[in-house]
Amino acid sequence: MLASAALFVYLRLRADLDDRIDASLDSRLAALIEPQRQLSLAGVALEDPEETFVQLMSPTGEVLDSVGTLRGPALSTAEVRRATAESVTLERGFPGVDGRTRVLAHLAGGDGAAVVVVGQSLLDRNDALSNVFYSFVIGGAVAILFASLIGYLLATAGLAPVEAMRRRAREVSLSPSDEGLPLPDTHDEIRRLGETLNEMLARLRAAFERESRFVADASHELRTPIAIIKTELEGALQSAASEASVHTSLAAAVEECDRLAQLAEDLLVIARAADGQLPVRPETTQVAELLGGVRDRFAGRATRRGRAILVEVEPDLSLIADPLRLRQALGNLVENALRHGDGDIMLVGRGAAGGLEIDVADEGPGFPPHLAARAFERFARGDRARTGEGVGLGLAIVQAIAEAHGGRARVVDIAPTTLRIWLPSAVT
């Protein structure tokens, strides 16, 4: 931009100087070719003989008269002949004249007896242009250096918050007490970048805390059955143990092994879901058949507890999904209702925007308010559930299966309890 502006000014100045020189030559030539003037240069005075000259030349190229420092003809014979027909303007160097000279020639009088040639050295014009050129070069260099310095200072000041965030990022941790990246007292893109990075760190911190809690809870859940198995097997190995007590201990150990196997399977399902690798084999599934199958599976247990499982489905309701995974998810919801709920259990299927909803409701006391928001997290259990048989993975598996189908699970009502799975009409 600076170079373009300088070039424009330079070319404009040169054009203006050339116009002034041409105007001066035209004025001098007009005075010399007046019709009433004799074809002689007697009495012609030059402002600066060192820089200008006037010649009177014959049509054959001979110099009839000359004023100034030029020695020899200013024009060639061909140029003189051309000047007899039209004005001739040219630029060239001459011996005895410094620099190049601008020349204007025109026929004097109407009889073609002579051609008047006037010339002016371009030395002053070239000196002026040279001064302007070097001024632009020096001024441009200074301006570039100054602009570079200002740009460096502005960039340093502008990037100082980024550098502060970079230094802080080297020390950042996922500890809950970590304050995150420092934010500048501005409202620009850098602050928004810092806010976004802090939000990302908060998500990473939350994920790290969930994983840490998951590992701790999994370790706790694994430790209990292992301790029971060890105790039962040690009891069975005692020499004084009767055959009946040995059988009882081994049966308890087998039961705990089954619990360990189920826990390992549940953990595997959740791990695959977290990595997006939970296998789903979609097919056309009738919701009435799906809910009816779940009801029949748990009907005996519900009856023994004096409860009933009821199904209510809109006619011809279907979806494209993995029926085995959905039966597993709904089975976990019914299992949760049987263990921790009360009264009859309702399985309700209905169409919803873009898909369908399946509700599992019971008449129990419901979730504690502090637990409802994270009911579908891994190992999330209420105080009553911690003394029961479950390990807190059932609802987490429900959420994993729902998300694998592009849906979600959530708590709709706390008391009485209603858990809902929303699923799209087809798995994408």
N, C-alpha and C positions, 0 to 999 in steps of 0.2 A: 504494500500500500504506500509506504513512504517513498520507495523507489519510483513507483508509477507517478506519484505527485511531483517528484523532482524532475522526472523526464518530461512531464507535461509543461512545467514551468520553463524548463530549459528550451524546449522546442518553441514554445510561445514567445520567449524572449528573442530567440534567434530570428523568428519570423518578423517580429516587430522591428528589430534592428535592420533587417534586410529591406523592409518596407521604407524605413526612414532613408536609407542609402539610395534606394531607387527614386524616392521622391526628390532627394537632393540632386541626383543626376538629371532627372527629368526637368527640374527647374533651371539648372545650369544650361542644359541643352536647348531648352525653349528660348532662353535669352540669346543664344548664339545663332539660332537659325531663323531669327526674325527676317521677314522678306526685305525690309528696308536696310538691313545691316550688310555692310560690305564683307566679302569673303576674305576676311583677315582677322588675325588674332591680336592685332595691335591694340593695346590698352586693356587686354584681359588680365585681371588680377586674380590670383588664387589665394584662398585663405591659408592653405598649408601646401606649398609646392612640393614638400617631401612626400605627401600622401595623395596628391591629386595631380592630374595632367589633363591637357586639352590638345588635340591634334586636328589639323585640317588636312585631309587626304584627297588626292585625285581619284577618279573612278578606276584608274589603272593601278592604284596601290601606292603611289608616291606620296611622301610627306611634304605638303605644301607649307605648313607652319606648325609649330609646336610650342607649348608652354608647359613648364614643369620639368621634372627630373627624367622623364622617359626619353631614351635615345633609341631611335629606330621606329619602324612602323608599329602601331598598336594592333592592326588587323592585317590579315593576309589578303591577297588579291581577291580570292573567292569571297571572303567575308565582306570586303568593300563592295563588290558587285551585289551581294545580297542586301547590303545596307542601302543601296540605291533604290531598292524596291520596297523595303520594309525596315522597321527599326530592328536593330540587332542588340541583344543583351547577352553577355557572356561573363565568365569568371575565369581568370587565369593569372599566372605569375609573369612578371616582366623583369628584365635586368635593370638594376638600379632602383627598384621599388621594393621596399620591405614587404614580405608576405604576398598574399594573393590580392588581386585587384578586380573590382567589379567594373565592367565596361559597358557603355551605352553608345551606340552609333546610329546616326540618322542623316538622311540627305539634307543638305543645306541649300535653300533656294529651290526654285522650281525648274531650273535648266539642267540640273544634274551635273553641275560643274565641280562640286566637291562634296565630301562627306565629313561631317563633324563627329569626332570621337571624344567622349569625356570619360574619365576613369577616376575611381577613388579607391585607395587602399583599404583593405578589410582588416588592417592591423588592429585598430581600436576596437572594432566589432569582435574580432577574435580574442583580444585581451579581455574584453568584458565577459564574453562567454566562458573563457578559461577561468576567470575569477569566480563566476557563478558556479561553474562545474566543481572546482575545488572546494568552494564553500559548501556545496551540497554534499560532497564526499566527506569532508571533515565534520560538518554538522550532522550528517546522517550517521557517521560512525559514533559520534558522541551521543546522538539520540538513541542509537541501538544499544550502546553500553548502558546509558541511563535507563532505558526501558527494560533492558535485561536485569539490571540491578533492582529496579522497582518490581518487576515480575517475580524475581527470586524472593524478594522480601515478602511480597503478597502471597506467593505460593507457600513460602515457609510458614507465614502466619496462618494461611488457610488450612494447611495440612498439619498444623500443630495438634489439633484435636485427634486427627487420624494417627499421628505418631504416638500420642498419649494412649489411645486405644490399643495400638499395636504393642506398646510396652506392657500395658496392663494385661493384654491377651496372653503374653508369655507366662504370666503368673496366675492366670485365672484357674479356678478349680471348680469342681461340681459340689463343693461343700454348701450346705444350706445357708451358712453365714457369709458366703462370698457376695460381695456387693456388685459384681459384674463390671462392665466397662464404663469409664467416665464419659459423661455427656457434656458437650460444650453448651454455653449459655446462648445459643442461637436457635433459630427456627428454620434451618436449611437442610439440604440433603444429607450432610454429614451427621447431624443430630438424628435424623430419621434412620440413617444407616446404623448408628449406635443403638437406637431403640430397637431396631429389628434384630441386631445381633444379641442384645440383652434378652429379647423375647426368645430367641433361639436357645440361648444358654439356659433360660428358665425351663424351656421344654426338655432340654438335655438333662438338666438337674432333676426335673420331675421324673424323667424316664430312669435316670440312674437310681433315684430313691426307690422307685417301684421295683427295679431289678434287685436292689439290695434287700428290700423288704421281702421280695419273692424268694431270694436265696435263703434268707433267715427263716422265713416261714416254712419253706420246703425242708430245710434242715431239721426244723422242729418236728414237722410232721413225719419225717423219715425216722427220726430218733425214737419216737414213741413206739411204733410197731417193732422196730429192731430190738429195743429194750425188752419188750414183752416176749418176743421170740426167744431171746437169750435166756430170760428167766424161766420160761416154760421148758426149754430144752435142758437147762441145768437141773430143773426139778425132775425131769424124766430120767436123767442120768444118775440120780441118787440111788444107791443100792437098796435103800429101804423103801423106795417107791413101789406101790402096788401096781398091778397090771392096769387097773381101772384109772388110777391117777396118771399113769404114763399115757394111756389113750387120751385122757382129757387134755393133758399138756400138749400132746402132738396135734390134737384137733385145734386147740387154740393157736398153736404155731402156724398151722396150715391156714387158718382164718386170717391171721395177721399177714401171711405171705400173699394171700389174695388181695388184701387191702393194699399192700405194697405194690403189687402188680397193677392194680387199678390206679393207684396214685401215679405210678410211672407212665401209664397210658394217658392219663389226663394231662400230665406235664408235657408229654410228647405232642398231644393235640394242640395245646396252647402254644408251644414253641413253634410248631409248624405254621400255625395261624399268624403268629407274630412276624414270621419270615415271609408270609404270603404264599406258603407252600402247602396249605391244608387242601388235600384233594377233594374236589367236588365233582360228582358225576350227575349232571342235571338230566331230568326226564320229566315228562308230563305227569303231574301228581294231583290227584283229587284230594282236596282238603278234607272232605267228609270222611274218606277212607283213612287219611292220615290221622285225624283226631280220633276216629273210632278205634283204630289200632292201638293208639296210646291209652285210651280209656280201658280197653280190654286187658292190656298188659298190667295195669295197676288196679283193676277192679277188685281183685281178691284182697289185696292189702287194705284197700279203702274200706271194704265191707267188714273186715275183721276189726277195724277201728271205729265202726259205726258211722262211717262216712260214705258218701257217694260221689261219683265222677259223672258230671253231666256235659253233654256236647250240644252246641248250638252253632250251626253253619248255614250260611246263605246258600241257596240252591245253585248247583252247577259251578261252584267256586273251585278254580284250579290254578296251578302255577307250574312253571318249569323250574325244578330245583332237584336237589339230591334228597330223596325220601329217607334214606338211612341216616343222613346227618340231621335232618329235621326231626326224625323220631328220637334221635339222641338228645337234641336240644329240648324238645318238648318233654321228654322223659325226665330230664334234669329239673325242669320247672315243676312238674308234678311231684317228683321226689322231694323237692324243697317244700312244696305245699303240704305234703304228707308229714314231713318231719317237724316243720316249724309252724304250720298253719292250723286251722280248725274249721269245722263245719264242712259243707259240701264244696267240691272243687268244680269250677265251671271252665270248660274249654270252648272258647268262642272264636269263630272265624268269620271275617267280613271283608268286603272289598274296601280299599282305601285309595287315595290319590296315587296313581302310578304303580299300584301293587295291591297288597292285602295285609291285614293285621290279624294276628292270633293272640288272644288274651288268655292267660291262666290266672284265675281269681279264686280266692278262698275267703273265709270269714274269720281268719285268725287275727292276732294283735298287730300283725304287720311289722314293718321295719322300724327300728329306732330312727328318728330324724337324721342323726349324724351319719347313719349307715346307708340311707336311701341313695345318696348321691354317688356312692362308690360300691353299690351292691354287686355290680357285675365285674368288679376288679378281682384279681387273683387273691385268694386267701382272705377275702373280705367276709368276716363273720361277726355276728352279734354275740353278746355274752352268753346267751342260752345255747347258741350253736357251738360254742367252744367246748362245751361239756358233752356234746353229742358225738355221732359217728362221723360226720362229714369233716372234710378238710378245707372247705371254702373254695373249691375249684369248679363246682357244678355250674354256677351262674356265669363264671368267666368263660367256660366252654360254650355256654349258650351264646354269649356275645361273640365269641370267635367264629362260631358257625354262622351266625347272622351276618357278620361282616364278610365272611367268605362268599356269601350269596349276594353281597351288595346291600345288605339291610342293616338293621340295628336292633338292639334290645334295650328296654328301659323300664323303670318303675313308674307306673301311671298313678296308682293310689297307694298310700302308705297303710292305712287301716280303714276298712279291710284291704288286704293286699291284692293288687292287680299288676301282673307283669305282662308286658306286651312285646311281641316280636313283629317288626315291620319288615316285609320282604317285597322286592320288586316282582312283577309278574313273570319275569324271565331273568335268569342269571346272565349277566353281561361279561 
